[in-house]
Amino acid sequence: LREGRVLAVRDVQEDPSLNRAERDDFDAIKVRAHLQVPSVKDGRLVAVLCVHGSEPREWTPEEVSVAVEVAGRTWTAVE
C-alpha cells in the first residue's frame, strides 16, 4: 500500500498473509473479500479506501478502476 499499489483479496480465509486471529477478525465482521486503494501523497501513505464483500469474489478490472477513481475523488474532497 505504501507504494501506491491496490490490494485485491479474493478470499480472506485463503489469504496466506493473514494469521488465524486476523481471519477470525474478518469473519466476525462478515468480510470475505476486500479491495484496498491507497492514497500516497509526497511519498507517504495518507489514506486507504477499503471495499468489502461478504462473499469471496474476483475483483474485476472495472471494479478496481471505479474504486481508484472514488479514492481520488475522496482525497480531493478531504484535502
N, C-alpha and C positions, 0 to 999 in steps of 0.2 A: 504494500500500500504506500509506503514512503517513497517508492519510485514512481508513483502515479499509475500503477497498473491495476486494472479492475480484477477483482477476485470473484469468481463464479464457482459456487459449490453445488453440485447436483444433489447430493445427499449427505448431510452432516453425519449421519450414522455410519457412513462408509468412508469418511474423510480421515486418512491416516495421520494428518497433522493435529487432530484433536485427541485429547485423552478421554477416558471414561467419564470423568466429572464434567468436562465441557460438553460431551454428548448428552449427558443427563440434564445439564442446564438447558440445552436447546430443546430437549424432549419436554421438559417442564413447561416451556412456553409455546409448545406445538410448532416448532420450527424444524423443517426437514431440509429445506434448500435456502440458500441465501446468495445474494449478489451485493458486493461492496464496491462502491465507486469513490475513490479518494479524491480530495481536493488538495493539491500540493501548491503552495504559494511561496515564492522565494526560497525554494528548497526545503520547505517544512510542510509536514502533513498537518493540515489545519482542520479538516473535517472529513467525514465519511458518510455518504448516503448509503443506507442499508435497505435492501428489499428482501423480504422474507416470503417463503412459501410453506404451506403446511404439508405439502406432499413433495416427494423427490421430483425434480424437473430438470430437463436440459434447457439451459438458458439460451434462447435464440440470439443471433447477432442483432436482430431488430430490437429485442428487449434490452440488450446491453446498450445499444445505441440510444434508446429512449432514456434509460437510466443515466447515461453520461450527460445527455442534454439537460435532464432535470437537475442533476447535480450542478452543472454550470449555471443554470438559471437561479438555483437556490443560493449559490455562492454570491452571485451578483446582488441578490436581494439582501443577503446578510451583510455584505460589505457595505 
